[in-house]
């Protein structure tokens, strides 16, 4: 099954009525809805792009049944904004009811209305850029991440509904145990027994998965589709904060390494630290010792 077909089947399982989305957008903006379309990406939230009078557009996000709300996510975005990271404006956080056969049994869910990010999605412009301009764009991404990582968080990962952050040692033990238990899936994906053993060993050797202390605010999903740039290739929007957490800069950069080309990663590291990807002091704490193509 293709990913698009899987997402279509997944999202077909939950949807609030269209009228609910319209009311949210109109209450958040004071403008009348002109058009509405559902954006089927990701696995956790219903997402709608809503066009309104006054040439406005907003996004409405609603988690699936049983998912947590947006209070902590909005907090993380506000912390990032305070550090100079361009994030979309949160226009409204409210609760809505999903559909059910009995109205009294309808599930109550949170909803967030966000202003549309300005500029262009980085993923749509990268391929058209010259080598020099592409490097400049990715250096700018690194600079924005440096601002984000200047924000300290009270703990690691994310707080629970009661506001309590996990114990770092317990979280690390659980994380390593959960990933180790996924050995069969790694084998099924085509890795050799030796490759699986090496992956598990690297996981245990990394001090940043998750970090034991010095927690900083991380976006968690810095992919080209979540970064918006202006005409000068400056970052003017960092969207989709659903994977935010308290972590480490090296952990965030390791994720960047998975979703960007190595030349792009080199530029991000330069913008973030002023250093080089090839410096041993940088390579050593990464969850992978080297990258080859």
KEMAR-356070 format. One record per residue (C-alpha): residue number from 1; residue in one letter; x, y, z. Coordinates in steps of 0.05 Angstrom, whole numbers, plus 5000, padded with zeros to 4 digits. Each point is the difference from the previous one (the first is absolute). Layout:
N
+-----+------+------+------+------+
!  nr ! rest !   xx !   yy !   zz !
+-----+------+------+------+------+
! NUM !    A !    X !    Y !    Z !
...
+-----+------+------+------+------+
REM end
This chain:
293
+-----+------+------+------+------+
!  nr ! rest !   xx !   yy !   zz !
+-----+------+------+------+------+
!   1 !    X ! 5000 ! 5000 ! 5000 !
!   2 !    X ! 5027 ! 5069 ! 4982 !
!   3 !    X ! 5010 ! 5052 ! 5054 !
!   4 !    X ! 4946 ! 5044 ! 4969 !
!   5 !    X ! 4950 ! 4943 ! 5001 !
!   6 !    X ! 5018 ! 4983 ! 5072 !
!   7 !    X ! 4991 ! 5072 ! 5022 !
!   8 !    X ! 4933 ! 5004 ! 4964 !
!   9 !    X ! 4975 ! 4937 ! 5036 !
!  10 !    X ! 5028 ! 5025 ! 5067 !
!  11 !    X ! 4968 ! 5069 ! 4995 !
!  12 !    X ! 4934 ! 4971 ! 4977 !
!  13 !    X ! 4991 ! 4970 ! 5069 !
!  14 !    X ! 4992 ! 5068 ! 5035 !
!  15 !    X ! 4973 ! 5067 ! 4978 !
!  16 !    X ! 4962 ! 5055 ! 5035 !
!  17 !    X ! 4941 ! 5030 ! 4961 !
!  18 !    X ! 5018 ! 5054 ! 4950 !
!  19 !    X ! 4956 ! 5050 ! 5037 !
!  20 !    X ! 5044 ! 4991 ! 5062 !
!  21 !    X ! 5063 ! 5019 ! 4961 !
!  22 !    X ! 4964 ! 5060 ! 4969 !
!  23 !    X ! 4978 ! 5026 ! 5068 !
!  24 !    X ! 5070 ! 4993 ! 5028 !
!  25 !    X ! 5032 ! 5038 ! 4943 !
!  26 !    X ! 4947 ! 5055 ! 5001 !
!  27 !    X ! 5003 ! 5009 ! 5075 !
!  28 !    X ! 5076 ! 5003 ! 4999 !
!  29 !    X ! 5004 ! 5053 ! 4945 !
!  30 !    X ! 4934 ! 5037 ! 4997 !
!  31 !    X ! 4998 ! 4986 ! 4925 !
!  32 !    X ! 4952 ! 4957 ! 4959 !
!  33 !    X ! 5024 ! 4934 ! 4971 !
!  34 !    X ! 5006 ! 4999 ! 4924 !
!  35 !    X ! 5031 ! 4931 ! 4989 !
!  36 !    X ! 5024 ! 4941 ! 5042 !
!  37 !    X ! 5041 ! 4939 ! 4982 !
!  38 !    X ! 5028 ! 4943 ! 5042 !
!  39 !    X ! 5075 ! 4989 ! 4998 !
!  40 !    X ! 5015 ! 4926 ! 5011 !
!  41 !    X ! 5071 ! 4998 ! 5026 !
!  42 !    X ! 5027 ! 4970 ! 5063 !
!  43 !    X ! 4969 ! 4949 ! 5045 !
!  44 !    X ! 4973 ! 5037 ! 5060 !
!  45 !    X ! 4959 ! 5061 ! 4980 !
!  46 !    X ! 4943 ! 5020 ! 4955 !
!  47 !    X ! 5027 ! 5061 ! 4963 !
!  48 !    X ! 4959 ! 5049 ! 4959 !
!  49 !    X ! 5022 ! 5060 ! 4958 !
!  50 !    X ! 4945 ! 5052 ! 5004 !
!  51 !    X ! 4995 ! 5060 ! 4954 !
!  52 !    X ! 4961 ! 5060 ! 5027 !
!  53 !    X ! 4977 ! 5068 ! 4977 !
!  54 !    X ! 5053 ! 5054 ! 5002 !
!  55 !    X ! 5048 ! 4955 ! 4962 !
!  56 !    X ! 5017 ! 4962 ! 5065 !
!  57 !    X ! 5017 ! 4927 ! 5009 !
!  58 !    X ! 5007 ! 4960 ! 5064 !
!  59 !    X ! 5012 ! 4928 ! 5019 !
!  60 !    X ! 4955 ! 4962 ! 5048 !
!  61 !    X ! 5032 ! 4940 ! 5035 !
!  62 !    X ! 4960 ! 4949 ! 5040 !
!  63 !    X ! 5032 ! 4939 ! 5032 !
!  64 !    X ! 4970 ! 4932 ! 4989 !
!  65 !    X ! 4957 ! 4968 ! 5055 !
!  66 !    X ! 5039 ! 4987 ! 5063 !
!  67 !    X ! 5058 ! 5046 ! 4982 !
!  68 !    X ! 5026 ! 5055 ! 5045 !
!  69 !    X ! 4984 ! 5073 ! 4989 !
!  70 !    X ! 5041 ! 5059 ! 4978 !
!  71 !    X ! 5014 ! 5039 ! 5065 !
!  72 !    X ! 5072 ! 4976 ! 5007 !
!  73 !    X ! 5012 ! 5007 ! 4925 !
!  74 !    X ! 4977 ! 5072 ! 5002 !
!  75 !    X ! 5046 ! 5012 ! 5060 !
!  76 !    X ! 5059 ! 4973 ! 4960 !
!  77 !    X ! 4983 ! 5044 ! 4941 !
!  78 !    X ! 4996 ! 5061 ! 5045 !
!  79 !    X ! 5068 ! 4984 ! 5030 !
!  80 !    X ! 5029 ! 4993 ! 4930 !
!  81 !    X ! 4970 ! 5066 ! 4978 !
!  82 !    X ! 5031 ! 5034 ! 5060 !
!  83 !    X ! 5068 ! 4976 ! 4976 !
!  84 !    X ! 4990 ! 5030 ! 4931 !
!  85 !    X ! 4976 ! 4937 ! 4964 !
!  86 !    X ! 4945 ! 5017 ! 4949 !
!  87 !    X ! 4940 ! 4957 ! 5018 !
!  88 !    X ! 4928 ! 5006 ! 4977 !
!  89 !    X ! 4954 ! 5040 ! 5045 !
!  90 !    X ! 4952 ! 4958 ! 5042 !
!  91 !    X ! 4932 ! 5032 ! 4990 !
!  92 !    X ! 4957 ! 4954 ! 5042 !
!  93 !    X ! 5002 ! 4937 ! 5043 !
!  94 !    X ! 4932 ! 4970 ! 5016 !
!  95 !    X ! 4964 ! 4934 ! 5007 !
!  96 !    X ! 4952 ! 4969 ! 4951 !
!  97 !    X ! 4959 ! 4936 ! 4997 !
!  98 !    X ! 5011 ! 4946 ! 4948 !
!  99 !    X ! 4945 ! 4961 ! 4968 !
! 100 !    X ! 4965 ! 4943 ! 5037 !
! 101 !    X ! 4935 ! 4962 ! 4994 !
! 102 !    X ! 4979 ! 5030 ! 5067 !
! 103 !    X ! 5016 ! 5074 ! 5011 !
! 104 !    X ! 5013 ! 4986 ! 5073 !
! 105 !    X ! 5054 ! 4950 ! 4980 !
! 106 !    X ! 5034 ! 5046 ! 4950 !
! 107 !    X ! 5074 ! 5006 ! 5017 !
! 108 !    X ! 5025 ! 5068 ! 5023 !
! 109 !    X ! 5064 ! 5022 ! 4966 !
! 110 !    X ! 5045 ! 5060 ! 4999 !
! 111 !    X ! 5007 ! 5045 ! 4939 !
! 112 !    X ! 5053 ! 5050 ! 4980 !
! 113 !    X ! 4992 ! 5055 ! 4948 !
! 114 !    X ! 5065 ! 5027 ! 4971 !
! 115 !    X ! 5016 ! 5057 ! 4953 !
! 116 !    X ! 5030 ! 4979 ! 4934 !
! 117 !    X ! 5076 ! 5006 ! 4997 !
! 118 !    X ! 5027 ! 5053 ! 4951 !
! 119 !    X ! 5050 ! 4985 ! 4945 !
! 120 !    X ! 5012 ! 4936 ! 4961 !
! 121 !    X ! 5010 ! 4929 ! 5023 !
! 122 !    X ! 5074 ! 4984 ! 4999 !
! 123 !    X ! 4987 ! 4932 ! 4970 !
! 124 !    X ! 4969 ! 5032 ! 4938 !
! 125 !    X ! 5059 ! 5046 ! 4985 !
! 126 !    X ! 5063 ! 4961 ! 5018 !
! 127 !    X ! 5006 ! 4963 ! 4934 !
! 128 !    X ! 4998 ! 5066 ! 4961 !
! 129 !    X ! 5055 ! 5035 ! 5040 !
! 130 !    X ! 5072 ! 5007 ! 4979 !
! 131 !    X ! 5051 ! 4965 ! 5044 !
! 132 !    X ! 5018 ! 5066 ! 5034 !
! 133 !    X ! 4928 ! 5021 ! 5013 !
! 134 !    X ! 4981 ! 4931 ! 5025 !
! 135 !    X ! 5058 ! 5002 ! 5048 !
! 136 !    X ! 4979 ! 5070 ! 5023 !
! 137 !    X ! 4929 ! 4975 ! 5013 !
! 138 !    X ! 5024 ! 4941 ! 5042 !
! 139 !    X ! 5048 ! 5044 ! 5040 !
! 140 !    X ! 4940 ! 5043 ! 5017 !
! 141 !    X ! 4963 ! 4937 ! 5024 !
! 142 !    X ! 5059 ! 4985 ! 5045 !
! 143 !    X ! 4999 ! 5070 ! 5029 !
! 144 !    X ! 4926 ! 4994 ! 5017 !
! 145 !    X ! 5012 ! 4933 ! 5034 !
! 146 !    X ! 5056 ! 5032 ! 5041 !
! 147 !    X ! 4949 ! 5051 ! 5025 !
! 148 !    X ! 4951 ! 4944 ! 5016 !
! 149 !    X ! 5052 ! 4960 ! 5038 !
! 150 !    X ! 5017 ! 5061 ! 5043 !
! 151 !    X ! 4933 ! 4986 ! 5035 !
! 152 !    X ! 5007 ! 4955 ! 5061 !
! 153 !    X ! 4943 ! 4954 ! 5018 !
! 154 !    X ! 4982 ! 4978 ! 5071 !
! 155 !    X ! 5009 ! 4928 ! 4981 !
! 156 !    X ! 5011 ! 4948 ! 4946 !
! 157 !    X ! 4948 ! 4979 ! 4949 !
! 158 !    X ! 4932 ! 5030 ! 5017 !
! 159 !    X ! 4959 ! 5009 ! 5063 !
! 160 !    X ! 4940 ! 4958 ! 5014 !
! 161 !    X ! 4929 ! 5026 ! 5007 !
! 162 !    X ! 5016 ! 5018 ! 5073 !
! 163 !    X ! 5060 ! 5042 ! 4978 !
! 164 !    X ! 5052 ! 4952 ! 5028 !
! 165 !    X ! 5061 ! 4986 ! 4956 !
! 166 !    X ! 5028 ! 4928 ! 4995 !
! 167 !    X ! 5059 ! 4977 ! 5042 !
! 168 !    X ! 5060 ! 5002 ! 4951 !
! 169 !    X ! 5029 ! 4933 ! 5023 !
! 170 !    X ! 4933 ! 4965 ! 4996 !
! 171 !    X ! 4986 ! 5029 ! 4932 !
! 172 !    X ! 5067 ! 4978 ! 4973 !
! 173 !    X ! 4992 ! 4929 ! 5026 !
! 174 !    X ! 4931 ! 4996 ! 4970 !
! 175 !    X ! 5023 ! 5029 ! 4934 !
! 176 !    X ! 5058 ! 4952 ! 4992 !
! 177 !    X ! 4956 ! 4941 ! 5021 !
! 178 !    X ! 4945 ! 5019 ! 4950 !
! 179 !    X ! 5049 ! 5009 ! 4943 !
! 180 !    X ! 5036 ! 4935 ! 5017 !
! 181 !    X ! 4933 ! 4963 ! 4999 !
! 182 !    X ! 4992 ! 5023 ! 4928 !
! 183 !    X ! 5056 ! 4954 ! 4978 !
! 184 !    X ! 4952 ! 4955 ! 4960 !
! 185 !    X ! 4974 ! 5060 ! 4961 !
! 186 !    X ! 5071 ! 5020 ! 4982 !
! 187 !    X ! 5014 ! 4931 ! 4975 !
! 188 !    X ! 4935 ! 4999 ! 4961 !
! 189 !    X ! 5020 ! 5066 ! 4968 !
! 190 !    X ! 5061 ! 4965 ! 4969 !
! 191 !    X ! 5056 ! 5015 ! 5049 !
! 192 !    X ! 5050 ! 4944 ! 5012 !
! 193 !    X ! 5009 ! 4973 ! 5071 !
! 194 !    X ! 5067 ! 5036 ! 5004 !
! 195 !    X ! 4968 ! 5066 ! 4979 !
! 196 !    X ! 4945 ! 4991 ! 5052 !
! 197 !    X ! 5052 ! 4987 ! 5054 !
! 198 !    X ! 5039 ! 5061 ! 4980 !
! 199 !    X ! 4937 ! 5044 ! 5001 !
! 200 !    X ! 4981 ! 4976 ! 5069 !
! 201 !    X ! 5072 ! 5010 ! 5025 !
! 202 !    X ! 5002 ! 5071 ! 4973 !
! 203 !    X ! 4934 ! 5015 ! 5033 !
! 204 !    X ! 5027 ! 4979 ! 5068 !
! 205 !    X ! 5066 ! 5037 ! 4989 !
! 206 !    X ! 4968 ! 5066 ! 4981 !
! 207 !    X ! 4994 ! 5048 ! 5059 !
! 208 !    X ! 4948 ! 5041 ! 4964 !
! 209 !    X ! 4944 ! 4950 ! 4990 !
! 210 !    X ! 4969 ! 5030 ! 5041 !
! 211 !    X ! 5047 ! 5048 ! 5035 !
! 212 !    X ! 5009 ! 4995 ! 5076 !
! 213 !    X ! 5004 ! 5074 ! 5013 !
! 214 !    X ! 5007 ! 5070 ! 4969 !
! 215 !    X ! 4934 ! 4993 ! 4964 !
! 216 !    X ! 4984 ! 5050 ! 4945 !
! 217 !    X ! 4938 ! 5013 ! 4959 !
! 218 !    X ! 4999 ! 4959 ! 4935 !
! 219 !    X ! 4951 ! 5003 ! 4942 !
! 220 !    X ! 5007 ! 4925 ! 4986 !
! 221 !    X ! 4982 ! 5000 ! 4926 !
! 222 !    X ! 5042 ! 5051 ! 4963 !
! 223 !    X ! 4985 ! 4974 ! 4930 !
! 224 !    X ! 4998 ! 5043 ! 4937 !
! 225 !    X ! 4924 ! 5002 ! 5001 !
! 226 !    X ! 4999 ! 5031 ! 5069 !
! 227 !    X ! 5047 ! 5057 ! 4985 !
! 228 !    X ! 4976 ! 5062 ! 4962 !
! 229 !    X ! 5047 ! 5052 ! 4970 !
! 230 !    X ! 4993 ! 5070 ! 4971 !
! 231 !    X ! 5027 ! 5027 ! 4935 !
! 232 !    X ! 5069 ! 5008 ! 5032 !
! 233 !    X ! 4998 ! 4928 ! 5025 !
! 234 !    X ! 4995 ! 5021 ! 5072 !
! 235 !    X ! 4957 ! 4955 ! 5043 !
! 236 !    X ! 4933 ! 5034 ! 5011 !
! 237 !    X ! 4961 ! 4941 ! 5027 !
! 238 !    X ! 5012 ! 4935 ! 5037 !
! 239 !    X ! 4935 ! 4962 ! 5002 !
! 240 !    X ! 4970 ! 4935 ! 5028 !
! 241 !    X ! 5023 ! 4996 ! 5072 !
! 242 !    X ! 4967 ! 4934 ! 5015 !
! 243 !    X ! 5067 ! 4966 ! 5011 !
! 244 !    X ! 5029 ! 5054 ! 5047 !
! 245 !    X ! 5037 ! 4976 ! 5061 !
! 246 !    X ! 5054 ! 5015 ! 5050 !
! 247 !    X ! 5063 ! 4967 ! 4973 !
! 248 !    X ! 5069 ! 5016 ! 4975 !
! 249 !    X ! 5028 ! 5039 ! 4940 !
! 250 !    X ! 5037 ! 4939 ! 4977 !
! 251 !    X ! 4936 ! 4960 ! 5000 !
! 252 !    X ! 4965 ! 5052 ! 4958 !
! 253 !    X ! 5059 ! 5003 ! 4951 !
! 254 !    X ! 5000 ! 4924 ! 4995 !
! 255 !    X ! 4928 ! 5004 ! 4975 !
! 256 !    X ! 5020 ! 5055 ! 4951 !
! 257 !    X ! 5053 ! 4951 ! 4975 !
! 258 !    X ! 4946 ! 4949 ! 4984 !
! 259 !    X ! 4955 ! 5046 ! 4960 !
! 260 !    X ! 5050 ! 5045 ! 4964 !
! 261 !    X ! 5057 ! 4989 ! 4952 !
! 262 !    X ! 5070 ! 4999 ! 5032 !
! 263 !    X ! 5020 ! 5065 ! 4965 !
! 264 !    X ! 4938 ! 5032 ! 5031 !
! 265 !    X ! 5016 ! 4971 ! 5068 !
! 266 !    X ! 5070 ! 5029 ! 4995 !
! 267 !    X ! 4971 ! 5069 ! 4988 !
! 268 !    X ! 4950 ! 4992 ! 5057 !
! 269 !    X ! 5056 ! 4981 ! 5048 !
! 270 !    X ! 5040 ! 5061 ! 4977 !
! 271 !    X ! 4942 ! 5046 ! 5014 !
! 272 !    X ! 4985 ! 4966 ! 5066 !
! 273 !    X ! 5069 ! 4995 ! 5031 !
! 274 !    X ! 5048 ! 5033 ! 4952 !
! 275 !    X ! 5036 ! 4933 ! 4998 !
! 276 !    X ! 5009 ! 4945 ! 4950 !
! 277 !    X ! 4964 ! 4934 ! 4991 !
! 278 !    X ! 5068 ! 4965 ! 4996 !
! 279 !    X ! 5025 ! 5023 ! 5068 !
! 280 !    X ! 5009 ! 4938 ! 5045 !
! 281 !    X ! 4970 ! 5037 ! 5059 !
! 282 !    X ! 4935 ! 5007 ! 4960 !
! 283 !    X ! 5001 ! 4930 ! 4969 !
! 284 !    X ! 5012 ! 4963 ! 5065 !
! 285 !    X ! 4934 ! 5013 ! 5035 !
! 286 !    X ! 4957 ! 4988 ! 4939 !
! 287 !    X ! 4960 ! 4935 ! 5000 !
! 288 !    X ! 5038 ! 4981 ! 4937 !
! 289 !    X ! 5076 ! 5002 ! 4993 !
! 290 !    X ! 5003 ! 5019 ! 4927 !
! 291 !    X ! 4959 ! 5011 ! 4938 !
! 292 !    X ! 5017 ! 4970 ! 4933 !
! 293 !    X ! 4965 ! 5004 ! 4934 !
+-----+------+------+------+------+
REM end
